[in-house]
Amino acid sequence: MKIIMLGAPGAGKGSQASRISKVYGLPHISTGDIFRANLKGETELGLKAKTYMDHGELVPDEITIAMLLNRLEEKDCEKGYILDGFPRTIPQAEALENALAPKGEKIDLALDVEVPDDVIIHRMAGRRTCPHCGAIFHLETLKPKKEGICDNCGEHLVQRKDDEENTVKNRLKVYHQSTEPLISFYKKEGILEEIDGTKDLETVFARVKEILSQVERKKSMIEIKSKREIELMGEAGKVLAEVHEKVGEAVAPGKSTYELDKYAEELIRKSKMYSKLSSSL
């Protein structure tokens, strides 16, 4: 399953993405992680991005998208992934859609975690981040086992400048202008699901699991893998129509439904299409 996490900074989409990743075995892919990996590995794209970052400029979409698409080609993404922090704009969403279409792929779910701005500002003030591994904690809702120390790597936690009140207000303003329109975009695509992110983590995740189950059921009902499958379904329908007609002709006083069922089964097995359909479906 291919999932996009939406929501304002501090809404908790990252925490929910991490839980989905752990429970469903899907890689949690954030733009931050992608940038760090490319910068650390000094890839061609990473070096290009660095030239913009060193001048305090935004990295162009084409570089960000290229990094993302490279990441999606890795083996752990074969069964799906969770995108956190991408896309941020309509052009990025359209670029992702256009990149997936030739491969017969598409996003299955856009999950929007809804939280009012005032709640987000309060949340962010208590947020603490590990500068080494990127793990996120909170002074009230997600405390580390040892105060001020990362559970994962033992590094001292810090409050990022991004989590300070004035910075958060500016980030929310940018979100409402640039990223919030994605909600309408994915609603039109018919894949948007909105959840109340003001609840506790467990309650929110319980709702997330319900939505994922619904999406999985829907996929299993409508997913067609190839043109050949459609052809075989049509051929199977013709066989069943012929069998239905012959069984109708065989109905007579004294004939039991068991006998008619056995007759129908015999006709299906004798059909020219039976062996081809049974081996292909």
C-alpha positions in Angstrom: 0.0 0.0 0.0 1.2 3.5 -0.9 0.3 6.1 1.6 0.8 9.8 1.8 0.7 11.5 5.3 -0.8 15.0 5.3 -1.2 17.5 8.1 0.3 20.6 9.5 3.7 20.5 11.1 3.2 19.2 14.6 -0.1 17.5 13.9 1.4 14.1 14.7 1.6 12.6 11.2 5.2 11.5 11.7 4.3 9.6 14.9 1.4 7.8 13.1 3.6 7.1 10.1 6.2 5.4 12.4 3.5 3.2 13.9 2.1 2.3 10.5 5.6 1.4 9.4 6.2 -0.8 12.5 2.8 -2.7 12.3 2.5 -3.1 8.6 6.2 -3.4 7.6 6.2 -0.4 5.2 9.2 1.9 5.0 8.6 5.3 6.5 10.1 7.8 4.1 10.5 11.4 5.0 12.1 14.1 2.9 14.5 14.9 5.8 15.8 11.3 5.8 16.2 11.4 2.0 18.2 14.7 2.2 20.4 13.5 5.0 21.2 10.2 3.2 22.1 12.0 -0.1 24.2 14.6 1.7 26.0 12.1 3.8 26.6 9.8 0.8 27.7 12.8 -1.3 25.5 11.6 -4.2 25.2 13.7 -7.3 21.8 14.9 -6.3 23.0 15.5 -2.7 25.8 17.7 -3.9 23.4 19.7 -6.1 21.0 20.2 -3.2 23.9 21.3 -1.0 24.7 24.2 -3.3 21.2 25.6 -2.7 21.2 24.8 1.0 24.5 26.5 1.5 23.1 29.7 0.1 19.9 29.4 2.2 17.8 28.8 -0.8 15.0 26.2 -1.3 16.1 23.1 -3.1 14.3 23.0 -6.5 11.4 20.5 -7.0 13.2 18.6 -9.7 16.1 17.7 -7.3 13.8 16.8 -4.4 11.6 14.7 -6.7 14.6 12.9 -8.3 15.8 12.0 -4.8 12.4 10.7 -3.8 12.0 8.6 -6.9 15.4 7.0 -6.5 14.4 6.1 -2.9 11.2 4.5 -4.1 13.1 2.2 -6.5 14.8 0.5 -3.5 13.8 -3.1 -2.7 12.0 -2.3 0.6 9.4 -0.2 -1.3 8.2 -3.1 -3.5 5.1 -3.7 -1.3 4.5 0.0 -0.6 5.6 2.9 1.5 4.6 5.8 3.6 5.6 9.3 2.4 5.9 11.9 5.2 6.7 15.5 4.1 6.2 14.9 0.4 4.4 16.1 -1.6 4.2 19.6 -0.1 2.7 21.4 -3.2 0.3 20.6 -6.0 3.1 20.5 -8.6 5.0 18.0 -6.5 1.8 15.9 -6.2 1.3 16.0 -9.9 4.9 15.1 -10.6 4.7 12.1 -8.3 1.4 11.0 -10.0 3.1 11.3 -13.5 6.1 9.4 -12.3 4.0 6.5 -11.0 1.5 6.2 -13.9 3.9 4.7 -16.5 4.6 1.8 -14.1 0.8 1.2 -13.5 1.1 2.5 -9.9 -0.7 5.1 -7.9 -1.1 6.4 -4.4 -3.7 4.3 -2.5 -4.4 6.6 0.5 -3.8 10.2 1.5 -4.2 10.4 5.3 -4.8 13.9 6.7 -4.2 14.3 10.5 -6.4 17.3 11.5 -5.3 19.4 14.5 -6.1 23.2 15.2 -3.2 25.6 15.1 -3.4 26.5 18.8 -3.1 22.9 19.8 -0.1 22.5 17.4 1.7 25.5 18.9 1.4 24.0 22.4 2.5 20.6 21.2 5.6 21.9 19.5 6.8 23.9 22.5 7.3 20.5 24.3 8.9 18.7 21.4 12.5 17.5 21.8 14.6 16.0 19.0 17.7 13.8 18.8 20.3 15.6 16.7 22.0 12.3 16.0 19.3 9.9 14.8 16.3 12.2 14.3 14.1 10.5 16.9 11.3 12.8 18.3 10.0 12.9 21.8 7.7 15.2 23.8 7.9 16.5 27.4 4.2 15.5 28.0 3.0 12.9 25.6 6.1 10.9 24.5 8.7 11.2 27.2 12.1 9.5 26.8 12.9 6.7 29.3 15.6 9.0 30.7 15.0 12.7 30.9 16.7 14.6 28.1 18.3 11.4 26.6 17.4 9.7 23.3 16.0 6.2 23.8 17.6 5.0 20.6 21.1 6.2 20.7 21.7 7.9 24.0 22.3 11.4 22.5 21.2 14.5 24.4 17.9 15.8 23.1 17.5 19.4 22.0 14.7 21.8 21.1 15.0 22.7 17.4 14.6 26.3 16.4 11.7 25.0 14.1 9.8 24.1 17.3 9.9 27.6 18.9 6.6 29.4 18.9 7.3 32.2 16.4 8.9 29.7 14.0 5.9 27.3 14.4 3.5 30.2 13.6 5.4 31.0 10.4 5.5 27.3 9.4 1.8 27.0 9.9 1.2 30.1 7.7 3.3 28.5 4.9 1.5 25.2 5.4 -2.0 26.8 5.0 -0.8 28.6 1.8 1.2 25.9 0.1 0.4 22.4 1.5 -3.2 22.6 2.6 -4.5 22.7 -1.0 -3.3 19.1 -1.3 -6.3 18.1 0.8 -8.7 19.3 -2.0 -6.4 17.7 -4.6 -6.5 14.2 -3.0 -10.2 14.6 -2.1 -10.9 15.0 -5.8 -8.8 11.9 -6.4 -11.1 10.0 -4.1 -8.3 8.7 -1.8 -8.4 11.3 1.1 -9.3 10.2 4.6 -9.3 12.7 7.5 -8.8 11.8 11.1 -9.0 13.8 14.3 -5.4 14.2 15.5 -6.3 15.9 18.8 -7.0 12.5 20.4 -4.3 10.5 22.2 -1.9 8.5 20.1 -3.5 5.1 20.7 -7.0 6.4 19.8 -5.7 8.0 16.6 -3.9 4.9 15.6 -6.9 2.7 16.2 -8.8 4.9 13.7 -5.8 4.7 11.3 -5.9 0.9 11.4 -9.7 1.0 10.6 -9.0 3.1 7.5 -6.2 1.0 6.3 -8.3 -2.2 6.6 -11.1 -0.5 4.6 -8.6 0.5 1.9 -7.1 -3.0 1.7 -10.6 -4.5 1.3 -11.4 -2.0 -1.4 -8.2 -2.8 -3.2 -8.7 -6.5 -3.1 -12.2 -6.1 -4.7 -11.2 -3.8 -7.6 -7.6 -4.4 -8.3 -7.0 -5.8 -11.8 -3.4 -6.7 -12.6 -3.4 -7.0 -16.3 -5.3 -6.7 -19.6 -5.1 -10.5 -19.8 -7.0 -10.9 -16.5 -9.8 -8.8 -17.9 -9.9 -11.0 -21.0 -10.0 -14.2 -19.0 -12.8 -12.8 -16.8 -14.9 -12.1 -19.9 -14.2 -15.6 -21.3 -15.2 -17.1 -17.9 -18.4 -15.2 -18.0 -19.3 -16.6 -21.4 -18.7 -20.2 -20.1 -20.9 -19.6 -17.1 -23.7 -18.1 -19.3 -23.6 -21.3 -21.5 -23.7 -23.5 -18.4 -26.6 -21.6 -17.0 -28.6 -22.0 -20.2 -28.0 -25.8 -20.4 -28.8 -26.3 -16.7 -32.0 -24.4 -17.2 -32.9 -26.8 -20.0 -32.2 -29.8 -17.8 -34.6 -28.7 -15.1 -37.5 -31.3 -14.9 -39.9 -32.8 -12.4 -38.0 -35.1 -10.0 -34.6 -33.5 -10.7 -32.9 -32.5 -7.4 -30.8 -29.4 -7.0 -27.8 -31.7 -6.1 -28.1 -33.4 -9.5 -28.3 -30.0 -11.3 -25.3 -28.7 -9.4 -23.3 -31.8 -10.4 -24.4 -31.4 -14.0 -23.3 -27.8 -14.0 -19.9 -28.8 -12.5 -19.5 -31.4 -15.2 -20.3 -28.9 -18.0 -17.7 -26.4 -16.6 -15.0 -29.1 -16.4 -15.7 -30.2 -20.0 -15.6 -26.6 -21.3 -12.7 -25.8 -23.7 -11.9 -22.8 -21.5 -11.8 -24.7 -18.2 -8.1 -25.7 -18.3 -7.0 -22.3 -19.5 -9.0 -20.4 -17.0 -8.1 -22.6 -14.0 -4.4 -22.3 -14.8 -4.5 -18.5 -15.3 -6.8 -17.2 -12.6 
